[in-house]
Amino acid sequence: MSGSTAPHDPNKLGWGFATVIIVLAIVANVTAYTIHKATYLKPDAPAAAAEH
């Protein structure tokens, strides 16, 4: 026995870890969107002049 008299409540387990995963997913999506907006070229954009 662990000595704790509180009943086991499985609904309270893992919320901290789940919150960390959700925050990481949001940060990853914002980062990807930012990089996309900064680097995306439309397919009809003129090609960069080739250096000779």
mmCIF file as Biopython writes it, N, C-alpha, C and O atoms, coordinates in Angstrom:
data_model
#
loop_
_atom_site.group_PDB
_atom_site.id
_atom_site.type_symbol
_atom_site.label_atom_id
_atom_site.label_alt_id
_atom_site.label_comp_id
_atom_site.label_asym_id
_atom_site.label_entity_id
_atom_site.label_seq_id
_atom_site.pdbx_PDB_ins_code
_atom_site.Cartn_x
_atom_site.Cartn_y
_atom_site.Cartn_z
_atom_site.occupancy
_atom_site.B_iso_or_equiv
_atom_site.auth_seq_id
_atom_site.auth_asym_id
_atom_site.pdbx_PDB_model_num
ATOM 1   N N  . MET A ? 1  ? 0.853  -1.191 0.000   1.0 0.0 1  A 1 
ATOM 2   C CA . MET A ? 1  ? 0.000  0.000  0.000   1.0 0.0 1  A 1 
ATOM 3   C C  . MET A ? 1  ? 0.887  1.237  0.000   1.0 0.0 1  A 1 
ATOM 4   O O  . MET A ? 1  ? 1.983  1.229  0.560   1.0 0.0 1  A 1 
ATOM 5   N N  . SER A ? 2  ? 0.408  2.286  -0.626  1.0 0.0 2  A 1 
ATOM 6   C CA . SER A ? 2  ? 1.185  3.511  -0.736  1.0 0.0 2  A 1 
ATOM 7   C C  . SER A ? 2  ? 0.970  4.434  0.442   1.0 0.0 2  A 1 
ATOM 8   O O  . SER A ? 2  ? 1.729  5.388  0.612   1.0 0.0 2  A 1 
ATOM 9   N N  . GLY A ? 3  ? -0.032 4.186  1.257   1.0 0.0 3  A 1 
ATOM 10  C CA . GLY A ? 3  ? -0.262 5.034  2.405   1.0 0.0 3  A 1 
ATOM 11  C C  . GLY A ? 3  ? -1.227 6.162  2.127   1.0 0.0 3  A 1 
ATOM 12  O O  . GLY A ? 3  ? -1.657 6.851  3.052   1.0 0.0 3  A 1 
ATOM 13  N N  . SER A ? 4  ? -1.579 6.364  0.861   1.0 0.0 4  A 1 
ATOM 14  C CA . SER A ? 4  ? -2.515 7.422  0.507   1.0 0.0 4  A 1 
ATOM 15  C C  . SER A ? 4  ? -3.935 6.909  0.693   1.0 0.0 4  A 1 
ATOM 16  O O  . SER A ? 4  ? -4.258 5.788  0.302   1.0 0.0 4  A 1 
ATOM 17  N N  . THR A ? 5  ? -4.780 7.743  1.294   1.0 0.0 5  A 1 
ATOM 18  C CA . THR A ? 5  ? -6.167 7.339  1.503   1.0 0.0 5  A 1 
ATOM 19  C C  . THR A ? 5  ? -7.092 7.890  0.427   1.0 0.0 5  A 1 
ATOM 20  O O  . THR A ? 5  ? -8.282 7.578  0.424   1.0 0.0 5  A 1 
ATOM 21  N N  . ALA A ? 6  ? -6.560 8.714  -0.498  1.0 0.0 6  A 1 
ATOM 22  C CA . ALA A ? 6  ? -7.375 9.279  -1.568  1.0 0.0 6  A 1 
ATOM 23  C C  . ALA A ? 6  ? -7.722 8.179  -2.568  1.0 0.0 6  A 1 
ATOM 24  O O  . ALA A ? 6  ? -6.857 7.382  -2.931  1.0 0.0 6  A 1 
ATOM 25  N N  . PRO A ? 7  ? -8.957 8.126  -3.011  1.0 0.0 7  A 1 
ATOM 26  C CA . PRO A ? 7  ? -9.328 7.108  -4.002  1.0 0.0 7  A 1 
ATOM 27  C C  . PRO A ? 7  ? -8.633 7.378  -5.325  1.0 0.0 7  A 1 
ATOM 28  O O  . PRO A ? 7  ? -8.327 8.523  -5.657  1.0 0.0 7  A 1 
ATOM 29  N N  . HIS A ? 8  ? -8.389 6.321  -6.070  1.0 0.0 8  A 1 
ATOM 30  C CA . HIS A ? 8  ? -7.722 6.425  -7.367  1.0 0.0 8  A 1 
ATOM 31  C C  . HIS A ? 8  ? -8.704 7.017  -8.378  1.0 0.0 8  A 1 
ATOM 32  O O  . HIS A ? 8  ? -9.800 6.488  -8.567  1.0 0.0 8  A 1 
ATOM 33  N N  . ASP A ? 9  ? -8.310 8.111  -9.025  1.0 0.0 9  A 1 
ATOM 34  C CA . ASP A ? 9  ? -9.170 8.750  -10.032 1.0 0.0 9  A 1 
ATOM 35  C C  . ASP A ? 9  ? -8.401 8.821  -11.347 1.0 0.0 9  A 1 
ATOM 36  O O  . ASP A ? 9  ? -7.576 9.718  -11.521 1.0 0.0 9  A 1 
ATOM 37  N N  . PRO A ? 10 ? -8.648 7.900  -12.273 1.0 0.0 10 A 1 
ATOM 38  C CA . PRO A ? 10 ? -7.899 7.890  -13.535 1.0 0.0 10 A 1 
ATOM 39  C C  . PRO A ? 10 ? -8.149 9.118  -14.408 1.0 0.0 10 A 1 
ATOM 40  O O  . PRO A ? 10 ? -7.381 9.368  -15.337 1.0 0.0 10 A 1 
ATOM 41  N N  . ASN A ? 11 ? -9.190 9.880  -14.138 1.0 0.0 11 A 1 
ATOM 42  C CA . ASN A ? 11 ? -9.469 11.073 -14.940 1.0 0.0 11 A 1 
ATOM 43  C C  . ASN A ? 11 ? -8.503 12.207 -14.651 1.0 0.0 11 A 1 
ATOM 44  O O  . ASN A ? 11 ? -8.445 13.167 -15.420 1.0 0.0 11 A 1 
ATOM 45  N N  . LYS A ? 12 ? -7.750 12.127 -13.578 1.0 0.0 12 A 1 
ATOM 46  C CA . LYS A ? 12 ? -6.823 13.203 -13.218 1.0 0.0 12 A 1 
ATOM 47  C C  . LYS A ? 12 ? -5.395 12.900 -13.666 1.0 0.0 12 A 1 
ATOM 48  O O  . LYS A ? 12 ? -4.501 13.724 -13.474 1.0 0.0 12 A 1 
ATOM 49  N N  . LEU A ? 13 ? -5.176 11.752 -14.247 1.0 0.0 13 A 1 
ATOM 50  C CA . LEU A ? 13 ? -3.822 11.349 -14.618 1.0 0.0 13 A 1 
ATOM 51  C C  . LEU A ? 13 ? -3.481 11.815 -16.029 1.0 0.0 13 A 1 
ATOM 52  O O  . LEU A ? 13 ? -4.310 11.732 -16.934 1.0 0.0 13 A 1 
ATOM 53  N N  . GLY A ? 14 ? -2.260 12.303 -16.210 1.0 0.0 14 A 1 
ATOM 54  C CA . GLY A ? 14 ? -1.752 12.596 -17.534 1.0 0.0 14 A 1 
ATOM 55  C C  . GLY A ? 14 ? -2.097 13.962 -18.099 1.0 0.0 14 A 1 
ATOM 56  O O  . GLY A ? 14 ? -1.692 14.269 -19.220 1.0 0.0 14 A 1 
ATOM 57  N N  . TRP A ? 15 ? -2.830 14.795 -17.369 1.0 0.0 15 A 1 
ATOM 58  C CA . TRP A ? 15 ? -3.219 16.096 -17.927 1.0 0.0 15 A 1 
ATOM 59  C C  . TRP A ? 15 ? -2.023 17.020 -18.101 1.0 0.0 15 A 1 
ATOM 60  O O  . TRP A ? 15 ? -1.987 17.797 -19.055 1.0 0.0 15 A 1 
ATOM 61  N N  . GLY A ? 16 ? -1.058 16.957 -17.218 1.0 0.0 16 A 1 
ATOM 62  C CA . GLY A ? 16 ? 0.142  17.779 -17.368 1.0 0.0 16 A 1 
ATOM 63  C C  . GLY A ? 16 ? 0.907  17.410 -18.625 1.0 0.0 16 A 1 
ATOM 64  O O  . GLY A ? 16 ? 1.325  18.278 -19.391 1.0 0.0 16 A 1 
ATOM 65  N N  . PHE A ? 17 ? 1.084  16.116 -18.826 1.0 0.0 17 A 1 
ATOM 66  C CA . PHE A ? 17 ? 1.793  15.638 -20.013 1.0 0.0 17 A 1 
ATOM 67  C C  . PHE A ? 17 ? 1.013  15.980 -21.277 1.0 0.0 17 A 1 
ATOM 68  O O  . PHE A ? 17 ? 1.602  16.399 -22.273 1.0 0.0 17 A 1 
ATOM 69  N N  . ALA A ? 18 ? -0.293 15.807 -21.247 1.0 0.0 18 A 1 
ATOM 70  C CA . ALA A ? 18 ? -1.123 16.139 -22.403 1.0 0.0 18 A 1 
ATOM 71  C C  . ALA A ? 18 ? -1.022 17.626 -22.736 1.0 0.0 18 A 1 
ATOM 72  O O  . ALA A ? 18 ? -0.978 18.000 -23.908 1.0 0.0 18 A 1 
ATOM 73  N N  . THR A ? 19 ? -0.985 18.467 -21.715 1.0 0.0 19 A 1 
ATOM 74  C CA . THR A ? 19 ? -0.858 19.910 -21.927 1.0 0.0 19 A 1 
ATOM 75  C C  . THR A ? 19 ? 0.470  20.243 -22.604 1.0 0.0 19 A 1 
ATOM 76  O O  . THR A ? 19 ? 0.515  21.078 -23.507 1.0 0.0 19 A 1 
ATOM 77  N N  . VAL A ? 20 ? 1.541  19.597 -22.173 1.0 0.0 20 A 1 
ATOM 78  C CA . VAL A ? 20 ? 2.858  19.831 -22.778 1.0 0.0 20 A 1 
ATOM 79  C C  . VAL A ? 20 ? 2.834  19.437 -24.253 1.0 0.0 20 A 1 
ATOM 80  O O  . VAL A ? 20 ? 3.357  20.169 -25.093 1.0 0.0 20 A 1 
ATOM 81  N N  . ILE A ? 21 ? 2.242  18.308 -24.576 1.0 0.0 21 A 1 
ATOM 82  C CA . ILE A ? 21 ? 2.174  17.847 -25.961 1.0 0.0 21 A 1 
ATOM 83  C C  . ILE A ? 21 ? 1.357  18.812 -26.820 1.0 0.0 21 A 1 
ATOM 84  O O  . ILE A ? 21 ? 1.737  19.114 -27.951 1.0 0.0 21 A 1 
ATOM 85  N N  . ILE A ? 22 ? 0.239  19.292 -26.284 1.0 0.0 22 A 1 
ATOM 86  C CA . ILE A ? 22 ? -0.601 20.234 -27.029 1.0 0.0 22 A 1 
ATOM 87  C C  . ILE A ? 22 ? 0.147  21.539 -27.284 1.0 0.0 22 A 1 
ATOM 88  O O  . ILE A ? 22 ? 0.092  22.078 -28.390 1.0 0.0 22 A 1 
ATOM 89  N N  . VAL A ? 23 ? 0.842  22.048 -26.277 1.0 0.0 23 A 1 
ATOM 90  C CA . VAL A ? 23 ? 1.612  23.285 -26.443 1.0 0.0 23 A 1 
ATOM 91  C C  . VAL A ? 23 ? 2.711  23.078 -27.485 1.0 0.0 23 A 1 
ATOM 92  O O  . VAL A ? 23 ? 2.930  23.945 -28.330 1.0 0.0 23 A 1 
ATOM 93  N N  . LEU A ? 24 ? 3.399  21.942 -27.433 1.0 0.0 24 A 1 
ATOM 94  C CA . LEU A ? 24 ? 4.443  21.672 -28.427 1.0 0.0 24 A 1 
ATOM 95  C C  . LEU A ? 24 ? 3.855  21.595 -29.839 1.0 0.0 24 A 1 
ATOM 96  O O  . LEU A ? 24 ? 4.472  22.075 -30.789 1.0 0.0 24 A 1 
ATOM 97  N N  . ALA A ? 25 ? 2.685  21.005 -29.982 1.0 0.0 25 A 1 
ATOM 98  C CA . ALA A ? 25 ? 2.048  20.926 -31.297 1.0 0.0 25 A 1 
ATOM 99  C C  . ALA A ? 25 ? 1.693  22.315 -31.817 1.0 0.0 25 A 1 
ATOM 100 O O  . ALA A ? 25 ? 1.883  22.604 -32.998 1.0 0.0 25 A 1 
ATOM 101 N N  . ILE A ? 26 ? 1.182  23.172 -30.942 1.0 0.0 26 A 1 
ATOM 102 C CA . ILE A ? 26 ? 0.841  24.538 -31.356 1.0 0.0 26 A 1 
ATOM 103 C C  . ILE A ? 26 ? 2.089  25.295 -31.777 1.0 0.0 26 A 1 
ATOM 104 O O  . ILE A ? 26 ? 2.086  25.979 -32.801 1.0 0.0 26 A 1 
ATOM 105 N N  . VAL A ? 27 ? 3.155  25.179 -30.996 1.0 0.0 27 A 1 
ATOM 106 C CA . VAL A ? 27 ? 4.418  25.864 -31.323 1.0 0.0 27 A 1 
ATOM 107 C C  . VAL A ? 27 ? 4.966  25.356 -32.654 1.0 0.0 27 A 1 
ATOM 108 O O  . VAL A ? 27 ? 5.435  26.148 -33.471 1.0 0.0 27 A 1 
ATOM 109 N N  . ALA A ? 28 ? 4.913  24.050 -32.879 1.0 0.0 28 A 1 
ATOM 110 C CA . ALA A ? 28 ? 5.413  23.490 -34.136 1.0 0.0 28 A 1 
ATOM 111 C C  . ALA A ? 28 ? 4.609  24.001 -35.327 1.0 0.0 28 A 1 
ATOM 112 O O  . ALA A ? 28 ? 5.182  24.311 -36.372 1.0 0.0 28 A 1 
ATOM 113 N N  . ASN A ? 29 ? 3.286  24.092 -35.180 1.0 0.0 29 A 1 
ATOM 114 C CA . ASN A ? 29 ? 2.451  24.585 -36.274 1.0 0.0 29 A 1 
ATOM 115 C C  . ASN A ? 29 ? 2.702  26.056 -36.555 1.0 0.0 29 A 1 
ATOM 116 O O  . ASN A ? 29 ? 2.766  26.454 -37.718 1.0 0.0 29 A 1 
ATOM 117 N N  . VAL A ? 30 ? 2.843  26.866 -35.530 1.0 0.0 30 A 1 
ATOM 118 C CA . VAL A ? 30 ? 3.119  28.291 -35.725 1.0 0.0 30 A 1 
ATOM 119 C C  . VAL A ? 30 ? 4.482  28.471 -36.387 1.0 0.0 30 A 1 
ATOM 120 O O  . VAL A ? 30 ? 4.634  29.309 -37.275 1.0 0.0 30 A 1 
ATOM 121 N N  . THR A ? 31 ? 5.469  27.692 -35.960 1.0 0.0 31 A 1 
ATOM 122 C CA . THR A ? 31 ? 6.797  27.775 -36.554 1.0 0.0 31 A 1 
ATOM 123 C C  . THR A ? 31 ? 6.755  27.381 -38.031 1.0 0.0 31 A 1 
ATOM 124 O O  . THR A ? 31 ? 7.331  28.066 -38.876 1.0 0.0 31 A 1 
ATOM 125 N N  . ALA A ? 32 ? 6.082  26.292 -38.335 1.0 0.0 32 A 1 
ATOM 126 C CA . ALA A ? 32 ? 5.987  25.850 -39.729 1.0 0.0 32 A 1 
ATOM 127 C C  . ALA A ? 32 ? 5.269  26.885 -40.591 1.0 0.0 32 A 1 
ATOM 128 O O  . ALA A ? 32 ? 5.685  27.142 -41.720 1.0 0.0 32 A 1 
ATOM 129 N N  . TYR A ? 33 ? 4.211  27.473 -40.077 1.0 0.0 33 A 1 
ATOM 130 C CA . TYR A ? 33 ? 3.469  28.492 -40.833 1.0 0.0 33 A 1 
ATOM 131 C C  . TYR A ? 33 ? 4.343  29.720 -41.076 1.0 0.0 33 A 1 
ATOM 132 O O  . TYR A ? 33 ? 4.338  30.287 -42.168 1.0 0.0 33 A 1 
ATOM 133 N N  . THR A ? 34 ? 5.092  30.126 -40.053 1.0 0.0 34 A 1 
ATOM 134 C CA . THR A ? 34 ? 5.970  31.288 -40.188 1.0 0.0 34 A 1 
ATOM 135 C C  . THR A ? 34 ? 7.044  31.041 -41.244 1.0 0.0 34 A 1 
ATOM 136 O O  . THR A ? 34 ? 7.310  31.906 -42.079 1.0 0.0 34 A 1 
ATOM 137 N N  . ILE A ? 35 ? 7.654  29.870 -41.205 1.0 0.0 35 A 1 
ATOM 138 C CA . ILE A ? 35 ? 8.679  29.532 -42.193 1.0 0.0 35 A 1 
ATOM 139 C C  . ILE A ? 35 ? 8.054  29.477 -43.589 1.0 0.0 35 A 1 
ATOM 140 O O  . ILE A ? 35 ? 8.642  29.956 -44.558 1.0 0.0 35 A 1 
ATOM 141 N N  . HIS A ? 36 ? 6.870  28.896 -43.682 1.0 0.0 36 A 1 
ATOM 142 C CA . HIS A ? 36 ? 6.178  28.811 -44.975 1.0 0.0 36 A 1 
ATOM 143 C C  . HIS A ? 36 ? 5.913  30.203 -45.544 1.0 0.0 36 A 1 
ATOM 144 O O  . HIS A ? 36 ? 6.181  30.453 -46.719 1.0 0.0 36 A 1 
ATOM 145 N N  . LYS A ? 37 ? 5.393  31.104 -44.725 1.0 0.0 37 A 1 
ATOM 146 C CA . LYS A ? 37 ? 5.088  32.457 -45.198 1.0 0.0 37 A 1 
ATOM 147 C C  . LYS A ? 37 ? 6.350  33.199 -45.623 1.0 0.0 37 A 1 
ATOM 148 O O  . LYS A ? 37 ? 6.304  34.018 -46.541 1.0 0.0 37 A 1 
ATOM 149 N N  . ALA A ? 38 ? 7.474  32.922 -44.968 1.0 0.0 38 A 1 
ATOM 150 C CA . ALA A ? 38 ? 8.712  33.632 -45.269 1.0 0.0 38 A 1 
ATOM 151 C C  . ALA A ? 38 ? 9.419  33.077 -46.504 1.0 0.0 38 A 1 
ATOM 152 O O  . ALA A ? 38 ? 10.196 33.791 -47.139 1.0 0.0 38 A 1 
ATOM 153 N N  . THR A ? 39 ? 9.165  31.822 -46.854 1.0 0.0 39 A 1 
ATOM 154 C CA . THR A ? 39 ? 9.969  31.200 -47.904 1.0 0.0 39 A 1 
ATOM 155 C C  . THR A ? 39 ? 9.171  30.717 -49.110 1.0 0.0 39 A 1 
ATOM 156 O O  . THR A ? 39 ? 9.774  30.351 -50.118 1.0 0.0 39 A 1 
ATOM 157 N N  . TYR A ? 40 ? 7.861  30.702 -49.050 1.0 0.0 40 A 1 
ATOM 158 C CA . TYR A ? 40 ? 7.059  30.151 -50.150 1.0 0.0 40 A 1 
ATOM 159 C C  . TYR A ? 40 ? 7.088  31.065 -51.364 1.0 0.0 40 A 1 
ATOM 160 O O  . TYR A ? 40 ? 6.916  32.278 -51.253 1.0 0.0 40 A 1 
ATOM 161 N N  . LEU A ? 41 ? 7.306  30.470 -52.504 1.0 0.0 41 A 1 
ATOM 162 C CA . LEU A ? 41 ? 7.227  31.179 -53.779 1.0 0.0 41 A 1 
ATOM 163 C C  . LEU A ? 41 ? 6.072  30.596 -54.567 1.0 0.0 41 A 1 
ATOM 164 O O  . LEU A ? 41 ? 5.949  29.376 -54.683 1.0 0.0 41 A 1 
ATOM 165 N N  . LYS A ? 42 ? 5.228  31.453 -55.109 1.0 0.0 42 A 1 
ATOM 166 C CA . LYS A ? 42 ? 4.115  30.979 -55.928 1.0 0.0 42 A 1 
ATOM 167 C C  . LYS A ? 42 ? 4.667  30.315 -57.181 1.0 0.0 42 A 1 
ATOM 168 O O  . LYS A ? 42 ? 5.720  30.712 -57.680 1.0 0.0 42 A 1 
ATOM 169 N N  . PRO A ? 43 ? 3.970  29.311 -57.691 1.0 0.0 43 A 1 
ATOM 170 C CA . PRO A ? 43 ? 4.468  28.611 -58.883 1.0 0.0 43 A 1 
ATOM 171 C C  . PRO A ? 43 ? 4.633  29.530 -60.093 1.0 0.0 43 A 1 
ATOM 172 O O  . PRO A ? 43 ? 5.454  29.247 -60.965 1.0 0.0 43 A 1 
ATOM 173 N N  . ASP A ? 44 ? 3.872  30.624 -60.164 1.0 0.0 44 A 1 
ATOM 174 C CA . ASP A ? 44 ? 3.991  31.506 -61.316 1.0 0.0 44 A 1 
ATOM 175 C C  . ASP A ? 44 ? 4.960  32.666 -61.071 1.0 0.0 44 A 1 
ATOM 176 O O  . ASP A ? 44 ? 5.053  33.582 -61.888 1.0 0.0 44 A 1 
ATOM 177 N N  . ALA A ? 45 ? 5.677  32.626 -59.954 1.0 0.0 45 A 1 
ATOM 178 C CA . ALA A ? 45 ? 6.648  33.683 -59.672 1.0 0.0 45 A 1 
ATOM 179 C C  . ALA A ? 45 ? 7.802  33.581 -60.656 1.0 0.0 45 A 1 
ATOM 180 O O  . ALA A ? 45 ? 8.211  32.479 -61.022 1.0 0.0 45 A 1 
ATOM 181 N N  . PRO A ? 46 ? 8.329  34.723 -61.087 1.0 0.0 46 A 1 
ATOM 182 C CA . PRO A ? 46 ? 9.465  34.662 -62.035 1.0 0.0 46 A 1 
ATOM 183 C C  . PRO A ? 46 ? 10.677 34.030 -61.371 1.0 0.0 46 A 1 
ATOM 184 O O  . PRO A ? 46 ? 10.962 34.273 -60.199 1.0 0.0 46 A 1 
ATOM 185 N N  . ALA A ? 47 ? 11.371 33.228 -62.130 1.0 0.0 47 A 1 
ATOM 186 C CA . ALA A ? 47 ? 12.560 32.550 -61.602 1.0 0.0 47 A 1 
ATOM 187 C C  . ALA A ? 47 ? 13.667 33.576 -61.365 1.0 0.0 47 A 1 
ATOM 188 O O  . ALA A ? 47 ? 13.764 34.581 -62.069 1.0 0.0 47 A 1 
ATOM 189 N N  . ALA A ? 48 ? 14.489 33.304 -60.369 1.0 0.0 48 A 1 
ATOM 190 C CA . ALA A ? 48 ? 15.613 34.200 -60.087 1.0 0.0 48 A 1 
ATOM 191 C C  . ALA A ? 48 ? 16.587 34.165 -61.267 1.0 0.0 48 A 1 
ATOM 192 O O  . ALA A ? 48 ? 16.787 33.123 -61.891 1.0 0.0 48 A 1 
ATOM 193 N N  . ALA A ? 49 ? 17.182 35.307 -61.557 1.0 0.0 49 A 1 
ATOM 194 C CA . ALA A ? 49 ? 18.128 35.389 -62.666 1.0 0.0 49 A 1 
ATOM 195 C C  . ALA A ? 49 ? 19.332 34.493 -62.369 1.0 0.0 49 A 1 
ATOM 196 O O  . ALA A ? 49 ? 19.909 34.546 -61.283 1.0 0.0 49 A 1 
ATOM 197 N N  . ALA A ? 50 ? 19.693 33.681 -63.342 1.0 0.0 50 A 1 
ATOM 198 C CA . ALA A ? 50 ? 20.832 32.794 -63.162 1.0 0.0 50 A 1 
ATOM 199 C C  . ALA A ? 50 ? 22.123 33.611 -63.270 1.0 0.0 50 A 1 
ATOM 200 O O  . ALA A ? 50 ? 22.286 34.446 -64.161 1.0 0.0 50 A 1 
ATOM 201 N N  . GLU A ? 51 ? 23.021 33.342 -62.341 1.0 0.0 51 A 1 
ATOM 202 C CA . GLU A ? 51 ? 24.306 34.044 -62.381 1.0 0.0 51 A 1 
ATOM 203 C C  . GLU A ? 51 ? 25.261 33.321 -63.315 1.0 0.0 51 A 1 
ATOM 204 O O  . GLU A ? 51 ? 25.360 32.095 -63.282 1.0 0.0 51 A 1 
ATOM 205 N N  . HIS A ? 52 ? 25.960 34.074 -64.142 1.0 0.0 52 A 1 
ATOM 206 C CA . HIS A ? 52 ? 26.894 33.463 -65.108 1.0 0.0 52 A 1 
ATOM 207 C C  . HIS A ? 52 ? 28.297 33.610 -64.617 1.0 0.0 52 A 1 
ATOM 208 O O  . HIS A ? 52 ? 29.233 33.164 -65.281 1.0 0.0 52 A 1 
#
